[in-house]
Amino acid sequence: MIFIRSLILFLLQLVITPVFALVAILSFPLHPITRYRIISGWALTMMWLLRVLCDIRMEVKGAENIPTEPRILLCKHQSAWETIALQKVFPPQVWVLKRELLWLPFFGWGLAMTSPIAIKRSDGKGAMKQLLKQGKERMDLGFCVVIFPEGTRIPYGKKGKYKMGGALLSASSGVPVVPIAHNAGKLWGRNSFMKHPGVIAMSIGPEIDPAGLKAEVINQRVEEWIEAEVARIK
């Protein structure tokens, strides 16, 4: 039954995604925030389908820490789920992602209309300069900036190296970071086709003010909070 439900979800994605991609392209003349609100309808639709078809539900802890102003969101990365769920929980946001994702038919084309910070991972210094420059520009427009500090999806129960990009952006811009933990990989594993029923816990931590802190300290505090929270909610 889990396979059948996952298959139906996959087939519906094949139908729905091109439609939203077309809507996204047509929304190009609009303000970036307006474009985002339209395009994020895809994520809200996926969250509804995950609940109805796969019985994957979400529990949010720390909702009082959801920001009302642009912040840097540093999130644990275990699954494709959080890339969808963050759009339901948080205000308008852009993502730091590898630019190759924008080349994907339909999905990538729609993603390009959401004003992402699309970096070339192999260009270390250049990618960091791009992140710092475009991150500030996006926050000036009213967006939160989503960064997965581990850089890539890490299997459930494992831990990756926390990279400095988000902490450097916070230290250089003066914008606080919000740490986010979850256990999505328990139900929807890394690169897994199968979506198992259950409740995914997302926990949102108090923001970390970068005033007077070095990027290394910010990064350490984010890592410590996220990993401790992941251990608690697993």
N, C-alpha and C positions, 0 to 999 in steps of 0.2 A: 504493500500500500504506500509506503514511503517513496518508493521508486516511482510509482504511478503519479503521485501528487507532485513530486519534483519534476517529472517529465511534463506534466500539464503546465506547471509554472514556466518551464523553459520554453514551451511552444507559445504560450501567451506572450512571453517576452519578445519572441521573434516577430510577433504581430504588432505589439504595442510600441516597441522601440523605434521602428522606422517612422511611425506616425508622429511621435514626440520629436524625433530628429527634424522632421519637416517643419513642425511648429517652431522649433528652436531656431532654425535658419530664417524663417519668416519674421521672427522677433528681433532680428539684428538691428533695425533702426531704433529700437526702444532703449531706454536707460538700462544700464547693466543690472541694477537691482530689480527693475521690472521684468527684464528677461529672466533673471534667476527665479523669480516667483512663479513665472509661467512654466519654465523648464523643470523646476523641482516637483511639479505635478507628477512626473514620471516616478520619482522616488516615493511619493505618497501613495501612488497606485501600487508600486511594488510592495510596500509595507502592508497595504490592505490585502493583497494577494497572498503574501506570506502568512498572514493571520488566518485568512479564510481557507486557503488550500492546504497549507503545510502546518497549520496550528502553531506557528511560531509567534509568540507574544513578547512584549517588552515591558520591563519594570524599570523605572527611572528613580534612582536614589540621588539625593542632593539637588533636587530641582530648584531649590532656592539659590543655587550657584549658577544657574543659567544666566548668561550676561544679557544686558539690554543694549550695550554699546559694543563696538568692534573690539574683539579680543583674539588672541592667538590660542587656538584650540589644539592641544597636544594629546593625541589619542592612541591608545593601544591598538595594534593592527593584527587581527587574527583571521579575518574573514572578509568577504565582500559585504556582509551585513552592515557593518558600521559605516561604510561609505554611503549607504542608503539611509540608515536610521538617523545619522547626524542631521540630515536635512529636515527630518520631522521634529527633532528636539530643539535645535538651535536656530538663531536668527540667520538671515542671508549670509552665505559663506562661499569662499573660493577654496580650492584645494591646490596644494603643491603636489605635482605628479610628474611622471616621466612623459616627455612629449610624444613618445611613440603611441600612447593611448589615443591621441587625437587623430591618428591615422586609421583607426578602426572604423569600418563602414557603419553609418548610422549612429551608433553609440558615441563614437569619437567626434563625429560632426556636431552632435548635440552638445557634447561636453565642451567643445571649443567655444560655444556661445555663452558659457557660464563664467567667462573671464578667469580661467585657471592660471596658475603660475606653472607653466609647462617647461621643465628644465631638462637639459641633457646631462644625465648622471655622470657621464665620463668627463665632463668639463668641470672639474672640482671647484676651482676659484671662480670661474665664470658663472657657474650655477649658483654659488653662494652670493655673488654680487647681484645676480638677477633676483634671487629670493629677497635680499634686503631692500632692493629698490622697488620691485613690484609689490612686495608685501606691504610696504608703507603706502604705496599708491592705492592698493585695494582697500586698505583700512580707511584711508581718507575718503573713499567712495561710500563707506558705510558697511563694508563686508567684514566678517570674521575670517581669519585665515586658518585653515585646517592643515595640520602637519602631522604625519605619522613618524614620530622620532626614530622608530626602529627601521624606517626606510622601506620595508617590504613586509608582507604578511608572514607572521611567525606562527608555527603550529601551536595549538592549544597546549598549555602547560609548559611552554618553552619561553625563553627570553632572548631578545636580540640586543645588540649594542645600540644604545641611545645616542643618536647623532646630534650635533650642536646647532643645526640650522634654526630651529624654533627658538632656542634660548638666545642665540645671537640676534635674531630679529627682535625679540623682546627687549634685550639689553640696549640695542641701538635705537629703538623707536620709543622706549618707555612704556609700551603697552603691556599690561599684565597677561600672563598665560593662565589657561584653565586646563588642568589635567583631567583626563577622562579614562576610566577603566571599564572593562566589560568582559564577559565570558562567551562571546558569540561563537568562538571556535568550537565550543562544546556541542553545539547543535548544527552549525554550518561550518564545516572544517575548511581549512585552507585548500583552495582549488578543488573543493569537493562538489560533486553534482547533487549529492543527497542532502536534503534539508530535514532534520529530525524535529519532531514536535517538542514543545516545551517553552519555558520562559527564559529569555535572555535578560540578564541584569546589566544595566548601564549605570555606573556611578560617576557623578560629577563632583570634582573636588573644589575647594575654595580657591579663588584665583591667587596667583603668586605675583605680588608687586615687584617689579625688577629694580625699583629705586635702591641704589646703593649696593646692588648685587652684581657680581661678575657672571658672565654667561655660564661658566662652569658650575657655579653654585646653583643657578636657576635650573640647569639641566639635571643636576644631581637631585634637587628637591622634587622635580617632576618625576624622575625615575623612581625614587624612593616611594613617593605617594602612590603612583600607578601600580607598581609591583606589589606593594603591601595590600592595596585594595583588590587587585586581581586574586591574590592568595586568599583574601577574606571572602570574596563572593563566589569562588569557584565551586 
